[in-house]
Amino acid sequence: MSHQTYWQSLDYPAIVADHPIGEAFTRFATTTSRDELRARQNRLFLRCVDRAWKTPFYQRLWGEAGIQPGDIRSLDDLSRLPSFDKSDIMASLERNPPFGDFAGFEGYPDGQRPPVMLHTTSGTTGSPQVLLFGPKSREVQNLLLARNYQFQGLAPDDVVHSVYGHGMINGGHYVREAVTRWTSAVFLSAGTGVETRSAQQVEVMKRFGATVLVGFGDYLKKLADTAVEMGIEPGRDIPVRLISAHLGREDRAAMEKAWGGAKCFDWYGVGDTGLIAGEGPDRDGLYVHEDAHYLEICDIDTGAAVAPGELGDMVVTCLFKDDLYPLIRFNTHDVTRAIPRPSSIDVVFQRVEGFLGRSDNMVKIRGINIFPQGVGAMLEHAPAFAGEFICRARRDATGRDSFAVTAETTADTAEWRDIAAFYGEVLKRKIGIEVEVELAPKGATAGLTQIDVRQKPIRLIDERY
């Protein structure tokens, strides 16, 4: 039996034909008709369905829903298939340790399975999940992220500083592969604040002249503050001109100001899928890369498709994962809404507003749905708000639930009472119920949010259970 190497398992011409990059992508995204796009999606989708039927996970999932081979003939039949989520993947891992039965190893004859890359999620929403990639699906993921960076303005001579984590976590490895394999930019793989402490990161950026920052917005803002504390001026001493980050609901203007006027872009994806959508040069919503993903926005409670502009879970079908771990109707439980207005730059792809919170991290307080990640955006323009916060869900002895927010502030303690009252009024108006507000000095919530050690800070502590 001989080894199947990574490079032998790839067909680069076929990959870039299905998923153009660079100027070819811009032409494709602005000249392809919706009918042409649908035909391409259909062709790729059916390849994935064929692979899924060779996978025990889908044989069980679809069989239990009464679906038989041959029932799914096009994307028009997609809604007949059940969606699944991380809990189903974790159950698969429990039944079939250590790899689960969702990758589809069994679908290959002996000696013909492609190489496998194993990573895990960060465990932000529970136990870390196994992520498995074949060479084809891995390289398409890399290409999609690289072309998104280029669409946002990444140039061949840029120096990219990354604060994504490494170890077993997928993020840092995936971003490094995207930049180093699909662009000419120089890549600085700094990692999180645990891997490379914040002050050292700032020194690295200054030494090598970082022009692009990539990572999670919370930590990138912290690095700007660290630079100032060190007497280093972002934008002048560190010539950053572009930031491509997971902004969530953070204030873009504050991020750009902190980094000396650098232009800031958002993008969205999850570990299983890689990049799904990203802002373009117009910065008017996130374009779904529809040649690679078919995205549905579904009602959080019923799973039915929502009307354009309504909030719902993002349910994604990857149109390129036809080697290992096919992904068909995966419910991310990340919440967004579609943007129905036309693109000002003539891109044919649909757009979404971006990450607006998690439905499985949503808390219901006295009948009101609250997304803790959105609290920062509600306070972003409030006076003396330092940008960091932690939320708590509480229940008193009578069984009455309440919602509390601890917000960091730059104000003097003498002003805290008035500021807390003002923040409370803002949150009551935006959320719809009374919110208990507690103030803390800048940096005081770091131990709870773990912003220095986690790629995605904790924003909710549920004290009711």
Residue pairs with C-beta under 8 A, 6 or more apart in sequence:
1 110
1 111
2 111
4 111
4 112
4 113
4 114
4 115
5 115
6 115
6 135
7 135
9 114
9 115
9 134
9 135
9 136
9 323
10 135
10 136
10 139
11 136
12 139
15 136
15 139
15 140
15 143
16 24
16 143
18 40
18 44
18 140
18 291
18 320
19 140
19 143
19 144
19 147
19 289
19 291
19 292
19 320
20 27
20 28
20 147
20 291
21 143
21 146
21 147
21 150
21 182
22 147
22 150
25 147
25 150
25 151
26 151
28 291
29 287
29 347
29 348
29 349
30 345
30 346
30 347
30 348
32 40
32 348
33 348
34 348
37 290
37 291
37 348
37 349
38 75
40 291
41 75
41 290
41 291
41 294
41 319
42 74
42 75
44 291
44 319
44 320
44 322
45 74
45 75
45 78
45 294
45 317
45 319
46 73
46 74
47 322
48 317
48 318
48 319
48 320
48 321
48 322
48 326
48 327
48 328
49 72
49 328
50 322
51 104
51 107
51 321
51 322
51 323
51 326
52 58
52 62
52 104
52 326
52 328
53 59
53 62
53 69
54 104
54 106
54 107
55 101
55 102
55 103
55 104
55 106
55 107
55 326
56 96
56 101
56 104
56 106
57 88
57 92
57 100
57 101
57 102
57 104
58 102
58 326
58 328
61 82
61 84
61 88
62 81
62 82
64 82
65 80
65 81
65 82
67 80
67 81
71 77
71 80
72 78
72 80
72 81
75 294
78 294
78 296
78 317
78 328
78 329
79 305
81 328
81 329
82 329
83 298
83 303
83 315
83 329
83 330
83 331
84 329
84 330
84 331
85 330
85 331
85 332
85 333
86 125
86 126
86 129
86 333
89 100
89 102
89 129
89 130
90 126
90 127
90 129
92 100
92 101
92 102
93 99
93 100
93 129
93 130
95 101
98 130
99 105
99 118
99 130
99 132
100 130
102 132
102 325
103 116
103 132
103 324
103 325
104 324
104 325
104 326
105 113
105 116
105 324
108 114
114 134
114 135
114 136
114 323
114 324
115 134
115 135
116 132
116 133
116 134
116 324
117 132
117 133
117 134
117 138
118 130
118 131
118 132
118 133
119 131
119 133
119 168
119 169
119 170
119 173
119 174
119 271
120 128
120 129
120 130
120 131
120 168
120 169
120 170
120 271
121 128
121 129
121 131
121 169
121 170
121 271
122 128
122 165
122 169
122 171
122 271
122 454
122 455
122 456
123 129
124 454
124 455
124 456
125 333
125 358
125 360
125 361
128 168
129 271
129 272
131 170
131 271
131 272
131 325
132 324
132 325
133 141
133 324
133 325
134 323
134 324
134 325
135 323
136 320
136 322
136 323
137 318
137 320
137 321
137 322
137 323
137 324
137 325
138 177
139 181
140 274
140 292
140 320
141 174
141 178
141 273
141 274
141 275
142 174
142 177
142 178
142 181
142 182
142 274
143 178
143 182
144 274
144 275
144 289
144 292
145 174
145 175
145 178
145 267
145 269
145 274
145 275
146 178
146 179
146 181
146 182
146 183
147 182
148 244
148 267
148 275
148 278
148 289
149 160
149 178
149 179
149 183
149 212
149 214
149 244
150 183
151 278
151 280
151 281
152 242
152 244
152 265
152 278
152 279
152 280
152 281
153 242
153 263
153 265
153 281
154 160
154 183
154 185
154 212
154 242
154 244
155 185
156 183
156 184
156 185
157 184
157 185
158 185
158 186
158 211
158 212
158 242
159 185
159 186
159 188
159 208
159 209
159 210
159 211
159 212
160 179
160 185
160 186
160 187
160 188
160 210
160 211
160 212
160 213
160 214
161 188
161 190
161 201
161 204
161 205
161 208
161 210
161 212
161 213
161 214
162 172
162 175
162 176
162 179
162 187
162 188
162 189
162 190
162 191
162 214
162 215
163 190
163 191
163 192
163 193
163 201
163 213
163 214
163 215
163 216
163 219
163 220
163 223
164 171
164 172
164 174
164 175
164 191
164 192
164 214
164 215
164 216
164 455
165 171
165 172
165 191
165 192
165 194
165 195
165 455
166 172
166 173
166 189
166 191
166 195
169 455
170 271
171 271
171 455
172 189
172 191
174 274
175 214
176 187
176 189
179 185
179 187
180 187
185 212
186 208
188 204
188 205
188 208
188 210
190 196
190 201
190 204
192 219
192 453
192 454
192 455
193 201
193 219
193 222
193 452
193 453
194 452
194 453
196 204
198 222
198 223
198 226
198 452
199 226
199 230
201 223
201 226
202 223
202 226
202 227
202 230
202 232
202 238
204 210
205 213
205 223
205 227
205 238
205 240
206 232
206 237
206 238
209 238
209 239
210 238
210 239
210 240
211 239
211 240
211 241
211 242
212 240
212 241
212 242
212 243
212 244
213 220
213 223
213 240
213 242
213 243
213 244
213 245
213 259
213 262
214 243
214 244
214 245
215 245
215 246
215 455
216 245
216 246
216 455
216 456
217 245
217 246
217 247
217 248
217 250
217 255
218 250
218 388
218 449
218 451
218 456
218 457
219 451
219 452
219 455
220 243
220 245
220 255
220 259
221 250
221 254
221 255
221 258
221 387
222 451
222 452
224 234
224 255
224 258
224 259
225 258
227 233
227 234
227 237
227 238
228 234
232 238
233 260
234 240
234 258
234 259
234 260
234 262
235 259
235 260
235 261
235 262
236 260
238 260
240 259
240 260
240 262
241 262
241 263
242 262
242 263
242 264
242 265
243 255
243 256
243 259
243 262
243 263
243 264
243 265
244 265
244 266
244 267
244 278
245 255
245 264
245 265
245 266
245 267
246 266
246 267
246 268
246 355
247 255
247 264
247 266
247 354
248 354
248 355
248 373
248 376
248 377
249 355
249 356
249 357
249 373
249 374
249 376
249 377
249 380
250 376
250 377
250 380
250 387
251 376
251 377
251 380
251 381
251 387
252 264
252 266
254 380
254 387
255 264
256 262
256 263
256 264
265 278
265 279
265 283
266 278
266 279
266 286
266 354
267 275
267 277
267 278
267 279
267 286
268 275
268 276
268 277
268 278
268 286
268 334
268 336
268 352
268 354
268 355
269 275
269 276
269 277
270 276
270 332
270 334
272 318
272 325
272 327
272 330
273 293
273 316
273 318
273 327
273 330
273 332
275 289
276 288
276 289
276 293
276 295
276 314
276 316
277 286
277 287
277 288
277 289
277 293
277 295
277 351
277 352
277 354
278 286
278 287
278 289
279 285
279 286
279 287
280 287
280 345
280 347
281 345
282 343
282 344
282 345
284 339
284 343
284 344
284 351
285 339
285 351
285 352
285 353
285 354
286 351
286 352
286 353
286 354
287 343
287 347
287 349
287 350
287 351
288 295
288 349
288 350
288 351
288 352
289 349
290 348
290 349
290 350
291 319
292 318
292 319
292 320
293 316
293 317
293 318
293 319
294 316
294 317
294 319
295 314
295 315
295 316
295 317
295 350
295 352
296 305
296 314
296 315
296 316
296 317
296 329
297 305
297 306
297 310
297 312
297 313
297 314
297 315
297 336
297 337
297 338
297 352
298 304
298 305
298 306
298 312
298 313
298 315
298 331
299 305
299 306
299 312
299 313
300 311
300 312
300 313
300 335
300 359
300 362
303 313
303 315
303 331
305 312
306 312
306 337
308 338
308 340
309 337
309 338
309 339
309 340
310 337
311 335
311 336
311 337
311 356
312 335
312 336
312 337
313 331
313 332
313 333
313 334
313 335
313 359
314 331
314 332
314 334
314 335
314 336
314 352
315 329
315 330
315 331
315 332
316 327
316 329
316 330
316 332
317 327
317 328
317 329
317 330
318 326
318 327
318 328
318 330
321 327
333 358
333 359
333 360
334 355
334 357
334 358
334 359
335 355
335 356
335 357
335 358
335 359
335 362
335 371
336 352
336 353
336 354
336 355
336 356
337 352
337 353
337 356
338 350
338 351
338 352
338 353
339 350
339 351
339 352
339 353
343 349
343 351
355 373
356 371
356 373
356 374
357 371
357 372
357 373
357 374
358 371
358 373
361 371
361 372
361 373
361 459
361 460
362 369
362 370
362 371
363 369
363 370
363 372
363 391
363 393
363 403
363 460
363 462
364 370
365 393
365 401
365 402
365 403
365 433
366 400
366 401
366 433
368 431
368 432
368 433
370 391
370 403
370 431
372 391
372 459
372 460
373 459
375 389
375 391
375 405
375 427
375 459
376 387
376 388
376 389
378 426
378 427
378 430
378 431
379 385
379 389
379 407
379 423
379 426
379 427
380 387
382 419
382 422
382 423
382 426
383 411
383 419
383 422
384 409
384 410
384 411
384 415
384 419
385 407
385 408
385 409
385 423
386 407
386 408
386 409
386 410
386 442
387 408
388 407
388 408
388 442
388 443
388 445
388 446
388 449
388 451
389 405
389 406
389 407
389 408
389 445
389 449
389 459
390 405
390 406
390 445
390 448
390 449
390 458
390 459
390 460
390 461
391 403
391 404
391 405
391 406
391 459
391 460
391 461
392 403
392 404
392 405
392 406
392 460
392 461
392 462
392 463
393 401
393 402
393 403
393 404
393 460
393 461
393 462
393 463
393 464
394 401
394 402
394 403
394 404
394 463
394 464
395 401
395 402
395 463
395 464
396 402
401 464
402 434
402 436
403 431
403 433
403 435
403 436
404 435
404 436
404 437
404 438
405 423
405 427
405 435
405 436
405 437
405 438
406 437
406 438
406 439
406 440
406 445
406 448
407 423
407 437
407 438
407 439
407 440
408 439
408 440
408 441
408 442
408 443
408 444
408 445
409 416
409 419
409 439
409 440
409 441
409 442
410 442
411 419
411 439
416 439
419 439
420 437
420 438
420 439
421 437
423 437
423 439
424 434
424 435
424 436
424 437
427 435
427 437
428 434
428 435
446 452
448 458
448 461
449 457
449 458
449 459
450 457
450 458
451 457
